[in-house]
Amino acid sequence: MTKWPDALQKLLLSCLLIFLIGCSSTPMQYRYLDSQTLSDVELTNTPFYPQDEFQCGPAALATVLNVAGVDDATPETLKPQVYLPEREGSLQSELLGAARRAERIPYVIRPQLADLFKEVEAGNPVLVLQNLGFARWPIWHYAVVIGYNPRRNEVILRSGTTERETMSLRAFEHSWRGGNYWAMVVPALGELPATAEPIRYFAAIAAQEQQGRFELAEASYRLAMERWPSEYMAPFGLGNIAFQQGRFSEAEFYYYKASEIAAEEPAIFFNLAWALVRQNRGEEALLAAEIAQMLAPEHARYGASVEIISNAVNQTTRSH
Amino acid sequence: MKKSLVIGTSLVLGSFVLNPAVIPQAQADIVATHEVVAEQQSGLNRAQLSEQLMRDDVQEQLVRFGVDPQEALDRVAAMTDEEVMELTAGIDQMPAGAGISVSTTVILVAIIIWLVFFR
């Protein structure tokens, strides 16, 4: 067999390498984004907190929280809540957590440029995670997107120590892709994110419900119920809040409401059964339990509904 | 020794009282909204996951990364189950946004110059 010339071998190898690299990266979104459809927007009223060394997390978070009406949020007050001394940075989940502690509903948007700009257009500055280094040698950075200029194809940000930073759309997407397209918005009270999707938004509210911020969660479920009247999760959540606060007949009302929207959801009937147990209506409770069990006979919890509820009914009748 | 035992116990109990995520729900019988949402999102039955253990683990990690223990408790309490689960993989695995400081910029520029001109 003839030996291939060295140069050709090298050429083939490098072609293969380029091919491999080309395959591994996902296509960039900005090429498919019709910049003509985007409007010229800059949220100039967005405050600016120049970051101290390594502290872009608290600074960026304070920026979006201020816009959401949390007036006492500053990088100094947020630093103990989000800064990790040994990592010299802040984690995404802690930014979300701190926004929850500030009594807001933080929402992670879909990883789409179109959604990001839609939020900015709606007046919500967007906190983004960027990688300003390389994939192998990352430099993680949080900044706040406040605008877009379609004529110059530029993204406008509050970033680090620069009050008004502009990046070409391509460069911005490159850095944002490095951050896995992660971005969050914090709407003011009484508002929904412009790009909110039902299940993602319900997860965001449920986090607050789980942490016992019932008043905020209740208001948000009501808001969601107006926006998406055909989603059962809003009345279901309202029922669960009422139940946890001991208002069982109100809980019953909301569970019924949820069941009118989604008659196939066992969770609704399971909880309805409990609301009836608490009101000493054992027979009705058992009926609801039977429906829950019928809807999901294989499920670990709902499959045992009748047994669970009849035990509870027996206990309450004994204690009375 | 008895004193430390008392302090230890009250710390543990205190943490349960102060931490909203740990408060045993007065009516823990119903299915929580976040559980139903999670099931819908992932099709996963998370009832078996020992969530409290994970929270303890993440809190410990935060303390190891320099966070005050009481603050670490509050921070973990503000996270969802999914976020906690993500962090159990190791906080050093997660991106921690910090931004470019002057020193890193200088080092970066120096490296690029070296790569371009001196190799």
Contacts between the chains, C-beta under 8 A, distances in Angstrom:
chain1	res1	chain2	res2	distance
A	51	B	99	5.8
A	53	B	101	4.9
A	54	B	98	4.3
A	54	B	99	6.5
A	54	B	101	6.2
A	55	B	98	7.7
A	55	B	99	7.6
A	56	B	97	5.8
A	56	B	98	6.4
A	56	B	99	3.7
A	57	B	96	8.0
A	57	B	97	5.2
A	57	B	98	7.6
A	60	B	97	7.8
A	80	B	68	7.3
A	80	B	71	5.6
A	81	B	71	7.3
A	81	B	74	7.6
A	81	B	75	6.5
A	82	B	75	7.9
A	84	B	62	7.2
A	84	B	65	4.7
A	84	B	66	6.5
A	84	B	67	6.6
A	84	B	91	7.2
A	84	B	96	6.0
A	85	B	65	6.7
A	85	B	66	3.1
A	85	B	67	7.2
A	86	B	64	7.3
A	86	B	65	4.0
A	86	B	66	4.4
A	87	B	65	5.6
A	87	B	91	6.9
A	87	B	92	7.3
A	87	B	96	4.2
A	87	B	98	7.7
A	88	B	96	7.3
A	88	B	98	5.2
A	89	B	95	7.9
A	89	B	96	3.0
A	89	B	97	5.4
A	89	B	98	3.5
A	90	B	96	6.0
A	90	B	97	5.5
A	90	B	98	7.6
A	91	B	87	7.2
A	91	B	91	6.9
A	91	B	94	5.4
A	91	B	95	7.7
A	91	B	96	5.7
A	92	B	94	7.3
A	92	B	95	7.1
A	92	B	97	7.7
A	93	B	79	5.2
A	93	B	83	3.8
A	93	B	84	7.9
A	93	B	86	6.7
A	93	B	87	6.3
A	93	B	94	7.9
A	94	B	75	5.9
A	94	B	78	7.8
A	94	B	79	7.6
A	96	B	78	7.8
A	96	B	79	7.3
A	96	B	80	7.9
A	96	B	83	6.8
A	97	B	75	5.8
A	97	B	78	3.2
A	97	B	79	5.0
A	97	B	83	7.5
A	98	B	75	8.0
A	98	B	78	6.8
A	100	B	78	4.9
A	101	B	74	7.3
A	101	B	78	5.1
A	129	B	95	6.4
A	129	B	97	5.7
A	130	B	97	7.9
A	131	B	95	7.5
A	132	B	99	7.9
A	132	B	100	6.1
A	133	B	108	7.7
A	138	B	95	6.7
A	139	B	98	7.6
A	139	B	99	7.8
A	139	B	100	5.9
A	139	B	104	6.7
A	140	B	95	4.4
A	140	B	96	5.8
A	140	B	97	4.4
A	140	B	98	5.9
A	140	B	99	8.0
A	141	B	97	5.5
A	141	B	98	6.9
A	141	B	99	4.5
A	141	B	100	6.7
A	142	B	97	3.9
A	142	B	99	7.2
A	159	B	99	7.9
A	160	B	99	4.9
A	160	B	100	6.7
A	179	B	95	6.7
A	199	B	37	6.7
A	199	B	40	6.0
A	199	B	41	6.1
A	202	B	33	7.4
A	202	B	37	5.2
A	203	B	34	7.2
A	203	B	37	4.7
A	203	B	38	7.4
A	203	B	41	6.6
A	203	B	80	7.5
A	205	B	33	7.8
A	206	B	32	7.5
A	206	B	33	4.4
A	206	B	34	3.7
A	206	B	37	5.0
A	207	B	34	6.5
A	207	B	80	4.5
A	209	B	32	7.7
A	209	B	33	5.6
A	209	B	34	6.8
A	210	B	21	6.9
A	210	B	32	6.5
A	210	B	33	7.7
A	210	B	34	4.7
A	210	B	80	7.1
A	210	B	81	7.9
A	211	B	20	4.9
A	211	B	21	6.0
A	211	B	77	6.5
A	211	B	78	6.7
A	212	B	20	4.2
A	212	B	23	6.7
A	233	B	33	7.1
A	233	B	36	7.3
A	233	B	37	6.7
A	236	B	33	6.4
A	236	B	36	6.9
A	237	B	33	4.4
A	240	B	30	6.1
A	240	B	32	6.6
A	240	B	33	5.0
A	243	B	27	5.9
A	243	B	30	5.5
A	244	B	25	6.2
A	244	B	26	7.0
A	244	B	27	5.9
A	244	B	30	7.9
A	246	B	26	7.4
A	246	B	27	7.5
A	265	B	36	8.0
A	267	B	31	4.8
A	267	B	36	4.7
A	270	B	30	7.3
A	270	B	31	5.8
A	271	B	30	4.3
A	271	B	31	5.9
A	274	B	27	7.4
A	274	B	29	5.0
A	274	B	30	4.9
A	275	B	30	7.8
A	278	B	27	7.4
A	299	B	45	7.3
A	300	B	45	5.9
A	300	B	47	5.9
A	300	B	48	7.9
A	301	B	31	6.9
A	301	B	47	6.3
A	308	B	29	8.0
A	312	B	29	7.0
